[in-house]
Amino acid sequence: MPHSPSSGSSSGPTRILLADDHALVRRGVRLILDGEPDLQVVAEAGDGAEAIDMARAEHPDLAILDIAMPRLTGLQAARELSRVQPELRILMLTMYDNEQYFFEALKAGASGYVLKSVADRDLVEACRAAMRDEPFLYPGAVTALIRNYLDRVRQGGDVPARTITEREEEILKLVAEGHSSKDIAGLLVISVKTVERHRANLLQKLGLRDRLELARYAIRAGLIEP
């Protein structure tokens, strides 16, 4: 059956930015994508901050972002890219079959959520769906998400609320990864004093005492890997 490629431009294949901190994963995903005539990886990044820089330099049609990456997570990068390049389509690539990450991905501007374990089956269709402005979920996700959500509401549980700001989340992640206040100030282009103020606010808001407790919280929140 003939296929008419879906692409961000009529002159060629969909240009893709691929961001994952594992080179082996990037290589495997690139093989899947570059094997399709309507898809082409034009840039790779190893963390969320680099993904933002590469998107600015290459102006891809589609960004595929791993959720768990150093410096900035895929979710943090997605939020920023949605702000500065609203026309860019975004897919999240993840090993986590996780309700909270899925909702965060949608809020961050992603149009699809693909599990790495079945990327060879789902990723190409997810890319094409994103370029048609259609959402993509891995099979069974919607049913599971709605069921889990309704169970939680029925049991009187709270739906997760955002307790910290996006800037505080960025600083929390970097502190938890062991960056100094000076490093963080340089990465985020803010003053050391501002970093320290955010850090103090974080400890107070979250009821934590030190960097070790911040790191544990960041792991639980999915900002860094254990």
C-alpha positions in Angstrom: 0.0 0.0 0.0 1.6 3.3 -1.0 2.6 5.6 1.8 2.7 9.4 1.5 5.3 10.6 4.0 4.2 12.9 6.8 6.8 15.6 7.2 7.4 19.0 8.6 8.3 20.3 5.2 7.1 19.2 1.8 10.6 19.1 0.3 11.9 16.1 2.3 11.8 13.8 5.2 10.9 14.8 8.8 14.0 16.1 10.4 14.5 14.6 13.9 16.5 15.6 16.9 17.3 12.5 19.1 18.3 13.1 22.8 19.3 10.2 25.1 22.2 10.0 27.5 23.1 6.5 26.4 25.0 6.4 23.1 23.9 2.8 22.6 20.3 3.7 22.8 20.7 6.6 20.4 22.5 4.2 17.9 19.6 1.7 18.1 16.9 4.3 17.8 18.7 6.0 14.9 18.9 2.7 13.0 15.1 2.4 13.3 14.4 5.9 12.2 17.0 6.3 9.4 15.7 3.0 7.9 12.5 4.9 7.0 12.4 7.1 3.8 10.3 9.8 5.5 12.3 10.1 8.7 15.9 11.4 9.2 17.9 12.0 12.3 19.7 15.3 11.8 21.1 15.9 15.3 21.8 14.0 18.5 22.1 15.2 22.1 23.3 13.5 25.3 21.3 15.6 27.8 18.4 18.0 28.0 20.5 21.1 27.9 22.3 20.0 24.8 19.0 19.0 23.2 17.8 22.6 23.6 21.0 23.9 22.1 20.8 21.5 19.2 17.2 22.3 18.5 18.1 26.0 18.4 20.9 25.3 15.9 19.2 22.7 13.7 15.5 23.7 13.8 14.3 20.1 13.5 10.6 19.2 12.8 10.5 16.7 15.7 12.4 16.1 18.9 12.5 12.7 20.6 13.6 13.1 24.2 14.5 10.5 26.8 12.8 11.4 30.1 15.8 10.6 32.4 18.9 12.6 31.3 21.6 14.6 33.2 21.6 18.4 33.6 18.0 18.8 32.3 15.5 15.9 32.0 13.6 15.3 28.8 10.5 16.8 30.5 12.4 20.0 31.5 13.8 20.3 27.9 10.3 19.7 26.5 8.9 22.5 28.5 11.6 24.9 27.3 11.3 23.8 23.7 7.5 24.1 23.7 8.0 27.7 24.8 10.7 28.7 22.4 9.8 26.6 19.4 6.1 26.0 19.6 5.9 24.5 16.1 8.3 21.7 17.1 6.6 18.3 17.7 7.9 16.4 20.7 7.9 12.7 21.6 9.0 11.3 24.9 11.0 8.1 24.9 11.1 6.3 28.2 11.7 3.0 30.0 9.1 4.1 32.6 5.5 2.8 32.2 4.5 5.5 34.7 1.3 7.4 35.0 2.8 10.5 36.6 5.5 10.8 33.9 2.9 10.4 31.2 0.8 13.3 32.6 3.9 15.5 33.0 4.9 14.7 29.4 1.5 15.9 28.1 1.7 19.1 30.3 5.3 19.7 29.0 4.0 19.8 25.4 4.7 16.2 24.2 2.3 14.6 21.7 3.4 11.1 22.3 4.9 8.7 24.9 6.9 5.7 23.6 8.3 2.9 25.7 11.9 2.0 24.9 11.1 -1.7 25.3 8.8 -1.6 22.2 10.4 1.3 20.3 11.2 -1.0 17.4 7.4 -1.6 17.1 5.9 1.8 18.0 8.4 4.6 17.4 8.1 5.0 13.6 4.3 5.2 13.9 4.6 7.7 16.8 6.8 10.0 14.7 4.3 9.9 11.8 1.4 10.5 14.2 3.2 13.5 15.8 3.8 15.1 12.4 0.0 14.7 11.7 -0.7 16.5 15.0 -2.2 13.3 16.4 -1.4 12.0 19.9 0.4 8.7 20.2 0.2 6.3 23.2 1.6 2.9 23.5 -1.1 0.2 23.3 -3.1 -0.2 26.6 -1.8 3.0 28.1 -5.0 5.0 28.0 -7.1 2.3 29.7 -4.5 1.8 32.4 -4.1 5.5 33.0 -7.8 6.2 33.3 -8.3 3.2 35.6 -5.4 4.2 37.9 -6.6 7.8 38.0 -10.2 6.8 38.8 -9.0 4.3 41.5 -7.0 7.0 43.1 -9.9 9.5 43.1 -12.3 6.8 44.5 -9.9 6.0 47.3 -9.8 9.7 48.3 -6.1 10.0 47.2 -4.7 13.2 46.0 -3.9 13.7 42.3 -0.2 14.7 42.2 0.1 18.5 42.5 3.2 20.5 41.5 4.7 21.8 44.7 7.8 23.5 43.3 8.4 25.9 40.4 10.1 24.8 37.2 13.2 26.9 38.1 13.3 25.2 41.6 13.0 21.8 39.8 16.0 22.7 37.6 18.1 23.7 40.6 16.9 20.6 42.6 18.1 18.3 39.8 21.5 20.0 39.5 22.1 20.1 43.3 21.1 16.4 43.5 23.6 15.6 40.7 26.4 17.2 42.8 26.9 20.5 41.0 28.1 23.4 43.1 26.1 26.6 43.4 28.7 28.3 41.2 28.3 25.5 38.5 24.6 25.9 38.7 24.7 29.6 38.4 26.8 29.2 35.2 24.6 26.6 33.7 21.4 28.5 34.3 22.9 32.0 33.7 21.8 33.4 37.1 23.7 34.6 40.1 25.1 32.4 42.8 23.0 34.3 45.3 19.9 33.5 43.4 20.8 29.8 43.3 21.3 29.8 47.1 18.0 31.5 47.6 16.2 28.9 45.5 18.1 26.1 47.3 17.0 27.4 50.7 13.4 27.7 49.4 13.5 24.1 48.2 14.7 22.8 51.5 11.9 24.7 53.3 9.1 23.8 50.9 10.0 20.1 50.8 10.9 19.9 54.5 14.4 18.6 53.8 17.6 19.2 55.6 20.5 18.8 53.2 21.8 17.8 49.7 21.6 14.1 50.5 17.8 14.4 51.2 17.4 16.6 48.1 19.1 13.8 46.1 16.7 11.2 47.5 13.7 13.4 46.7 15.0 14.0 43.2 15.3 10.2 42.6 11.7 9.6 43.9 10.5 12.5 41.7 12.1 10.9 38.6 14.5 13.8 38.1 17.6 11.7 38.4 18.3 7.9 38.2 19.3 6.0 41.3 
